[in-house]
Amino acid sequence: MKAIAVYPGKPNSIHLADLPMPRVDEIPNGRGVLVKVLRVGVDGTDKEINAAEYGAAPPGYDFLTLGHESFGRVVEVGPNVRDLAPGDYVVATVRRPGHSIYDLIGTSDMTTDTTYYERGISLLHGYLTEYYVDDAEFIVKVPATLQGVGVLLEPTSVVEKGIEQAYEIQRRLKVWRPQRAAVVGAGPLGLLATLALRLRGLQVATLARTEPPTLNSELVQALGARYVSTRQLPLAQAAQAYGPFDIIFEATGASSVVFEGMQALGHNGVLVLTGISGGKRTAEVPGDQILMGFVLGNKVAVGSVNANRTYFERGVQDMALAESLYPGWLARLLTHPVRGLENYAEMIRLLTEEKSAIKVYVELGRDAG
Ligand SMILES: NC(=O)c1ccc[n+]([C@@H]2O[C@H](COP(=O)([O-])OP(=O)(O)OC[C@H]3O[C@@H](n4cnc5c(N)ncnc54)[C@H](OP(=O)(O)O)[C@@H]3O)[C@@H](O)[C@H]2O)c1
């Protein structure tokens, strides 16, 4: 069967590869689930793997199948799978357990290992193919009512984890009742963070450089949040106007935002960092002021990567709530479909060149029925 793959370490090596059809009995203990892939979202990670910035092929292969944002339908289950059945819509998680204590308790997103096992990224083939098989432990059921937007569950899970980390940390405050949040970044992650924070009842200001109106700014406003261009109002001034911020959720990958966020954060606030900055930029920052502000303001900054099954399940709940409170909003993120695996060149072109794209995704065919 066909798969979109790269040769890790070789820039712009995206191509169509051939993989054997997977079988349910490849997974031990009768817990295998065979899934027909319906849609796969792509993001900056796929672009960076194709640019050979990182990525590793599975043992025994010289190529890596891309794709970590899956959506599919169960075709067959092993004899010991009770919680999933043929016909169910599903999304698979990305990271698989390594060896640390965190991996052993089902939280591989918190691994202390330095080797990552991630489908479509590192040492495991991804989902940009026709079928995949995996252990039921890593496959999350999605209600049929979310079939049109289920491909957004993986990025939603990243946001759910970041926000959950913030709330978990803030239990230190005993009576924390966050009211105002800033999200910096209005790409898929920033938009989904805006949604998740609005669903928790917060007033949200979402910032990015581009001046409105754009689809991104319209989507922010459709949630009852405020879109702010940092060219018109930098984060520090936005904090004066719309803060103090109890939470700042960073989703840019621009390291300068980290230090601006540290300063703009309110007393007892929490700064959640999710952007991935692969470069080597340095920045001159007002270190004394940041240190003083952090200490006297009892502030916290936390990094958050990936997500485990728990956050995928929270994501399903929030997506269902979003469909009822903001019907049609999630589908508006799915801006650029690519039909069929053979159109991989168009997929990577949209990902690298199309500035108006919010979510590029590959459509692999209609519902398997
Ligand atoms: N932690 C994780 O597990 C995880 C998972 C997936 C992705 N990520 C990372 O999360 C980040 C966001 O992902 P995404 O898919 O939403 O990315 P994206 O589509 O590239 O969006 C980035 C957003 O940040 C804004 N931005 C960039 N530089 C800025 C700056 N200096 N000040 C203000 N806004 C700025 C951009 O808008 P303007 O151009 O208008 O400013 C855009 O809205 C990326 O770094 C990605 O690699 C992390």
The ligand as an SDF file (V2000), in Angstrom:
LIG
                    3D

 48 52  0  0  0  0  0  0  0  0999 V2000
    4.3430   21.4190   22.3130 N   0  0  0  0  0  0  0  0  0  0  0  0
    3.9140   20.5720   21.4090 C   0  0  0  0  0  0  0  0  0  0  0  0
    3.7040   19.3800   21.6740 O   0  0  0  0  0  0  0  0  0  0  0  0
    3.6420   21.0560   20.0340 C   0  0  0  0  0  0  0  0  0  0  0  0
    2.8550   20.3070   19.1420 C   0  0  0  0  0  0  0  0  0  0  0  0
    2.5940   20.8380   17.8880 C   0  0  0  0  0  0  0  0  0  0  0  0
    3.1430   22.0580   17.5240 C   0  0  0  0  0  0  0  0  0  0  0  0
    3.9430   22.7320   18.4260 N   0  0  0  0  0  0  0  0  0  0  0  0
    4.5210   24.0470   18.1210 C   0  0  0  0  0  0  0  0  0  0  0  0
    3.5660   25.0150   18.5290 O   0  0  0  0  0  0  0  0  0  0  0  0
    3.7430   26.2060   17.7490 C   0  0  0  0  0  0  0  0  0  0  0  0
    2.3980   26.6220   17.1690 C   0  0  0  0  0  0  0  0  0  0  0  0
    1.9270   25.6150   16.2870 O   0  0  0  0  0  0  0  0  0  0  0  0
    0.9670   26.0080   15.0790 P   0  0  0  0  0  0  0  0  0  0  0  0
    0.7600   24.7630   14.2910 O   0  0  0  0  0  0  0  0  0  0  0  0
   -0.2110   26.7410   15.5770 O   0  0  0  0  0  0  0  0  0  0  0  0
    1.9630   26.9820   14.2890 O   0  0  0  0  0  0  0  0  0  0  0  0
    1.7390   28.1050   13.1850 P   0  0  0  0  0  0  0  0  0  0  0  0
    0.6170   27.7150   12.2930 O   0  0  0  0  0  0  0  0  0  0  0  0
    3.0790   28.3520   12.6160 O   0  0  0  0  0  0  0  0  0  0  0  0
    1.2600   29.3820   14.0110 O   0  0  0  0  0  0  0  0  0  0  0  0
    2.1490   30.2320   14.6670 C   0  0  0  0  0  0  0  0  0  0  0  0
    1.3710   31.4660   15.0690 C   0  0  0  0  0  0  0  0  0  0  0  0
    2.2110   32.3240   15.8280 O   0  0  0  0  0  0  0  0  0  0  0  0
    2.1550   33.6460   15.3220 C   0  0  0  0  0  0  0  0  0  0  0  0
    3.4670   34.2370   15.5920 N   0  0  0  0  0  0  0  0  0  0  0  0
    4.6690   33.8590   15.1130 C   0  0  0  0  0  0  0  0  0  0  0  0
    5.6500   34.6420   15.6010 N   0  0  0  0  0  0  0  0  0  0  0  0
    5.0580   35.5340   16.4230 C   0  0  0  0  0  0  0  0  0  0  0  0
    5.5240   36.5900   17.2270 C   0  0  0  0  0  0  0  0  0  0  0  0
    6.8260   36.8950   17.2820 N   0  0  0  0  0  0  0  0  0  0  0  0
    4.6320   37.2920   17.9450 N   0  0  0  0  0  0  0  0  0  0  0  0
    3.3070   36.9990   17.8980 C   0  0  0  0  0  0  0  0  0  0  0  0
    2.8020   35.9910   17.1600 N   0  0  0  0  0  0  0  0  0  0  0  0
    3.6560   35.2660   16.4230 C   0  0  0  0  0  0  0  0  0  0  0  0
    1.8210   33.4800   13.8370 C   0  0  0  0  0  0  0  0  0  0  0  0
    1.0820   34.5440   13.2920 O   0  0  0  0  0  0  0  0  0  0  0  0
    1.7540   35.8440   12.6580 P   0  0  0  0  0  0  0  0  0  0  0  0
    2.6460   35.3810   11.5530 O   0  0  0  0  0  0  0  0  0  0  0  0
    0.5710   36.6620   12.2300 O   0  0  0  0  0  0  0  0  0  0  0  0
    2.5070   36.4620   13.7740 O   0  0  0  0  0  0  0  0  0  0  0  0
    0.8690   32.2790   13.8960 C   0  0  0  0  0  0  0  0  0  0  0  0
   -0.4430   32.7060   14.1920 O   0  0  0  0  0  0  0  0  0  0  0  0
    4.8240   25.8660   16.7130 C   0  0  0  0  0  0  0  0  0  0  0  0
    6.0710   26.3330   17.1920 O   0  0  0  0  0  0  0  0  0  0  0  0
    4.7980   24.3530   16.6880 C   0  0  0  0  0  0  0  0  0  0  0  0
    6.0400   23.8140   16.2960 O   0  0  0  0  0  0  0  0  0  0  0  0
    4.1760   22.2560   19.6440 C   0  0  0  0  0  0  0  0  0  0  0  0
  1  2  1  0
  2  3  2  0
  2  4  1  0
  4  5  1  0
  4 48  2  0
  5  6  2  0
  6  7  1  0
  7  8  2  0
  8  9  1  0
  8 48  1  0
  9 10  1  0
  9 46  1  0
 10 11  1  0
 11 12  1  0
 11 44  1  0
 12 13  1  0
 13 14  1  0
 14 15  2  0
 14 16  1  0
 14 17  1  0
 17 18  1  0
 18 19  2  0
 18 20  1  0
 18 21  1  0
 21 22  1  0
 22 23  1  0
 23 24  1  0
 23 42  1  0
 24 25  1  0
 25 26  1  0
 25 36  1  0
 26 27  1  0
 26 35  1  0
 27 28  2  0
 28 29  1  0
 29 30  1  0
 29 35  2  0
 30 31  1  0
 30 32  2  0
 32 33  1  0
 33 34  2  0
 34 35  1  0
 36 37  1  0
 36 42  1  0
 37 38  1  0
 38 39  2  0
 38 40  1  0
 38 41  1  0
 42 43  1  0
 44 45  1  0
 44 46  1  0
 46 47  1  0
M  CHG  2   8   1  16  -1
M  END
$$$$
